[in-house]
Amino acid sequence: MIQIDDAGSGSLVGGTCIGVIRTETNDFYYKIIPLKLYNKKNFKNKTYLDYVVTIVKELFNKLKVNKNEKIYVCRGYMFDKLRKWLKSEDYNFISTKIGEPLQTKIENSFEEYTISLGLPVDFIRYTKYPFHFHSILKWVYADYKNRKKLCKTGWKSWSKYGNLETKCFYDIVKKSNFVCLKCGLSIPNNTKVKVISYKSNRYTKIYLHKTC
C-alpha cells in the first residue's frame, strides 16, 4: 500500500514537505516544494500544486509504484491536482486521512528541514504549537533581515504582518526563563537585554542578548 501526505503547508517558514511511503517495506521518500513557489506571483497562480505532481511522479519512480497498488492520498487541498493526475493515469487511489506510518515520518522530516533553516531544536520539539503563525513570526522578527527570505511571502497573512513597524530598546531582566530568539542560547538572570517590539494581533516583545 502507498501513502501520500504533506507537512509544513501551514508553516510560515519553509516550503512544504511531500512524502510517499510503501507501508509493507517502509520505503520512504520525500521532497520539499521550494520557497520560490510561495512568492506572491507563484502563490496566486497556485504553481505549488503543479509541483506536487512533479514530486510524486519522481517518488513513484523511485518506489516503482505500479497501477495495481492501492494508493491512499491525503484529502487536503495540496493534492487537488495530483488527484486529477492519478485519475487520468488510471491509478488505484482513494482520498482519506493519512495516519501511520507516514504521518510521523513526514512530520519528522519537515522538522529536520526547518531546523536546517535555523529554527531552534527546542523551539520545534518542546513548543506546544511550534508552527503557529505568530510564534514563527516572532522568530522571524528576531532576525528580520535574514529570516524574511525563509517565509511564504505570498500569504495574505504575510502581507498583513510581514512588514510591521518595530522598535528596539534595552532593558534588564531580573528573573529570566527567556531564550534569545536570534542565537538560540538562554538569557541569564539579571541581564541587560535588547528588546524588539511590534504590534501584530497583539503587542509582542522579543528578548535578545544585548550583543545579538
C-alpha positions as CSV (number, residue, x, y, z in Angstrom):
1,M,0.0,0.0,0.0
2,I,1.2,3.5,-0.9
3,Q,0.5,6.6,1.3
4,I,0.9,10.2,0.2
5,D,0.9,13.2,2.6
6,D,2.3,16.6,3.2
7,A,3.8,18.5,6.1
8,G,4.5,22.2,6.6
9,S,1.9,23.7,4.3
10,G,0.7,25.7,7.3
11,S,4.1,26.9,8.4
12,L,5.1,30.4,7.6
13,V,8.8,29.4,7.4
14,G,10.0,26.9,4.7
15,G,8.4,25.2,1.8
16,T,6.2,22.2,2.0
17,C,7.3,18.6,2.5
18,I,5.6,16.0,0.2
19,G,6.2,12.4,1.2
20,V,5.4,8.9,-0.2
21,I,5.8,5.6,1.6
22,R,5.2,1.9,0.8
23,T,3.9,0.6,4.0
24,E,4.9,-3.1,3.5
25,T,8.6,-2.3,3.2
26,N,8.7,1.1,5.0
27,D,10.5,2.6,2.0
28,F,10.0,6.3,2.3
29,Y,11.0,9.3,0.2
30,Y,10.2,13.0,0.3
31,K,10.9,16.3,-1.4
32,I,10.4,19.9,-0.5
33,I,8.3,22.3,-2.6
34,P,10.8,25.2,-2.9
35,L,10.1,28.6,-1.3
36,K,10.1,30.4,-4.6
37,L,6.8,28.8,-5.4
38,Y,5.4,30.7,-2.4
39,N,6.2,34.1,-3.5
40,K,3.4,36.5,-4.3
41,K,3.1,35.7,-8.1
42,N,3.5,31.9,-7.9
43,F,1.3,31.5,-4.8
44,K,-1.5,33.4,-6.5
45,N,-1.2,31.1,-9.5
46,K,-1.0,28.0,-7.2
47,T,2.0,26.7,-9.1
48,Y,3.0,24.8,-6.0
49,L,0.1,22.4,-6.7
50,D,1.6,21.5,-10.1
51,Y,4.9,20.9,-8.4
52,V,3.2,18.3,-6.1
53,V,2.5,16.3,-9.2
54,T,6.1,16.6,-10.3
55,I,7.4,15.5,-6.9
56,V,5.0,12.5,-6.7
57,K,6.0,11.3,-10.2
58,E,9.6,11.3,-9.2
59,L,9.0,9.5,-5.9
60,F,6.7,6.9,-7.7
61,N,9.7,6.2,-10.0
62,K,12.0,5.6,-7.0
63,L,9.4,3.3,-5.4
64,K,8.5,1.7,-8.7
65,V,4.8,2.1,-7.9
66,N,2.5,0.2,-10.2
67,K,-1.1,0.9,-11.1
68,N,-2.5,-2.1,-9.3
69,E,-1.2,-0.9,-5.9
70,K,-3.7,0.7,-3.5
71,I,-2.8,4.4,-3.1
72,Y,-4.1,6.5,-0.2
73,V,-3.8,10.2,-0.7
74,C,-4.3,12.9,1.9
75,R,-7.7,14.6,1.2
76,G,-6.2,18.1,1.7
77,Y,-6.1,20.8,-1.0
78,M,-2.4,20.3,-1.6
79,F,-3.3,17.2,-3.6
80,D,-6.1,18.7,-5.8
81,K,-4.1,18.5,-9.0
82,L,-2.4,15.2,-8.0
83,R,-5.8,13.5,-7.7
84,K,-6.7,14.7,-11.2
85,W,-3.4,13.3,-12.5
86,L,-3.8,10.0,-10.7
87,K,-7.3,9.6,-12.2
88,S,-6.0,10.4,-15.7
89,E,-3.3,7.8,-15.3
90,D,-5.7,5.2,-14.0
91,Y,-4.0,4.7,-10.6
92,N,-6.0,2.9,-8.0
93,F,-6.3,5.6,-5.3
94,I,-8.7,7.0,-2.7
95,S,-8.6,10.3,-0.7
96,T,-8.5,9.8,3.0
97,K,-7.0,11.0,6.3
98,I,-3.4,9.7,6.4
99,G,-2.1,8.1,9.6
100,E,0.8,6.0,10.4
101,P,3.4,5.1,9.4
102,L,3.7,8.1,7.1
103,Q,2.4,10.7,9.5
104,T,5.3,10.6,11.9
105,K,7.9,10.2,9.2
106,I,6.8,13.2,7.2
107,E,6.4,15.4,10.3
108,N,9.9,14.5,11.5
109,S,11.3,15.2,8.0
110,F,9.7,18.6,8.0
111,E,11.0,19.3,11.5
112,E,14.6,18.4,10.4
113,Y,14.2,20.6,7.3
114,T,13.1,23.6,9.4
115,I,15.9,23.0,11.9
116,S,18.3,23.1,8.9
117,L,16.9,26.6,8.1
118,G,17.8,27.8,11.6
119,L,14.7,27.1,13.8
120,P,16.0,26.1,17.2
121,V,15.5,22.4,18.1
122,D,13.9,23.3,21.4
123,F,11.5,25.7,19.7
124,I,10.3,22.9,17.4
125,R,10.2,20.0,19.7
126,Y,9.1,21.5,23.0
127,T,6.7,24.2,22.0
128,K,3.0,23.1,22.1
129,Y,2.3,24.8,18.7
130,P,5.7,25.2,17.1
131,F,4.4,26.2,13.7
132,H,1.7,28.6,14.9
133,F,1.9,31.7,12.6
134,H,2.5,34.2,15.4
135,S,5.1,32.0,17.1
136,I,7.0,31.8,13.9
137,L,6.5,35.5,13.2
138,K,8.2,36.3,16.5
139,W,11.2,34.2,15.5
140,V,11.4,35.9,12.1
141,Y,11.4,39.4,13.6
142,A,14.2,38.4,15.9
143,D,16.5,38.5,12.8
144,Y,14.2,40.0,10.2
145,K,16.8,40.8,7.5
146,N,18.0,37.3,7.3
147,R,14.8,35.3,8.1
148,K,12.2,37.1,5.9
149,K,13.6,35.2,2.9
150,L,12.6,32.0,4.6
151,C,8.9,32.9,4.6
152,K,6.0,32.1,2.4
153,T,5.7,35.7,1.3
154,G,2.7,35.1,-1.0
155,W,0.4,34.5,2.0
156,K,-2.2,37.2,2.8
157,S,-1.1,37.0,6.4
158,W,2.4,37.9,5.4
159,S,1.1,41.0,3.5
160,K,-0.7,42.0,6.7
161,Y,2.0,41.1,9.3
162,G,5.3,40.8,7.4
163,N,6.3,44.4,7.3
164,L,5.4,45.7,10.7
165,E,7.0,48.7,12.3
166,T,9.4,47.6,15.1
167,K,11.0,49.4,18.0
168,C,14.3,48.5,19.6
169,F,15.4,49.3,23.1
170,Y,17.3,47.9,26.0
171,D,16.1,46.6,29.4
172,I,17.2,44.4,32.3
173,V,15.5,41.1,33.1
174,K,15.9,40.0,36.7
175,K,14.4,36.6,36.5
176,S,14.7,35.1,33.1
177,N,13.4,32.0,31.5
178,F,13.9,33.5,28.1
179,V,15.9,32.1,25.2
180,C,17.5,34.6,22.7
181,L,15.5,34.1,19.5
182,K,18.4,35.2,17.5
183,C,21.2,32.9,18.7
184,G,19.1,30.3,20.5
185,L,21.0,30.4,23.8
186,S,19.5,31.1,27.2
187,I,19.4,34.6,28.7
188,P,20.8,34.6,32.3
189,N,19.1,36.3,35.2
190,N,19.9,40.0,35.9
191,T,21.0,40.5,32.3
192,K,20.8,43.6,30.1
193,V,18.9,42.6,27.0
194,K,18.0,44.0,23.6
195,V,14.2,44.2,23.1
196,I,12.4,44.3,19.8
197,S,8.8,45.2,20.0
198,Y,6.0,45.3,17.4
199,K,2.2,45.1,17.3
200,S,0.5,42.4,15.2
201,N,-2.7,40.9,16.6
202,R,-1.2,41.8,20.0
203,Y,1.7,43.7,21.4
204,T,4.8,41.5,21.3
205,K,8.3,41.8,22.8
206,I,11.3,39.8,21.7
207,Y,14.3,39.4,24.1
208,L,17.8,39.1,22.7
209,H,21.2,39.2,24.2
210,K,22.4,42.8,24.1
211,T,25.1,41.9,21.6
212,C,22.9,39.8,19.3
